[in-house]
Amino acid sequence: MTELSTIEQRFVQVIEDLIASPAVTVLSSNQGDLLKRAGDAQKVFEHLASQGYAALPEEMQNCFMRFREVGAHWQASDPESEIGGEFNLLHLAESIRMGPPPWHDRDEWSPEQQDLFSRFRIFDTHSKSGSGTLGSLRMAPFDVAPEVWFYDNTRGPFKLKISYCSYLDNVRITKGGHYWQYLFSDISLTEPGNTYIASHIRKLLDFLEIEFPDVDYGPLLDRLSLKTSH
């Protein structure tokens, strides 16, 4: 049996912690096969470089996972609660290989949007919850390192001030709770149309802090306070 890496073990633990919590109902979970043919991180990144993706930061190898996909869809067990989340992390090489999302060139998009979406390589899908959100790399031209973007079909795309590895780390910390990504975007959470997002994130973090006391949610709570203080 192939031994899991540290980061792979951490995401298996996230799923196990969600399943073990009486305050959480796990609607589905997925620990996909390890893509052994892909090899280790160095081999994968060398292969990607040979395919023209030489600009991938070396630090991305530190958070490389071999799962074809790994994720969970959950909600708070309290039927009165709106708290829930979803993450479904795809194998990085497979995500890049699949190319842009099939909707990248819709007529409704402007030429600028079509260009942006054509460079998207989706690595975090949220299809089971129907949230209309996803996490993506934007593969930039001219050997520029990729950017991390969050797409919400009710608001559009947002560049995140976060690295790929940090994105994965925050998925682990928040258990994929809905809308955590807005903490790392430029969107104002004090505008009338967005205050409910801030309220939702506050409830999410308060819930997680109670149910998973071994995790430090202080940095995310501080970030939320900064984004709602002006």
Protein Blocks (a to p, Z undefined) as FASTA:
>chain_A
ZZddfklmmmmmmmmmmmmpmkbccfbdcdddddfknopfklmmmmmmmnopambcfklm
mmccfbfbdcdddddfblkbcbdcddddddfklmmmnopafklmgfkbcfklmmmmmmpc
cfbdcfknonopacdddddehhiacddddddfknopcdddddfklmmmmmmmnnopghkl
mmmccbdfkbfklmmmmmmmmmmmmmmmmmmmmbcfklmmmmmmmmmmZZ
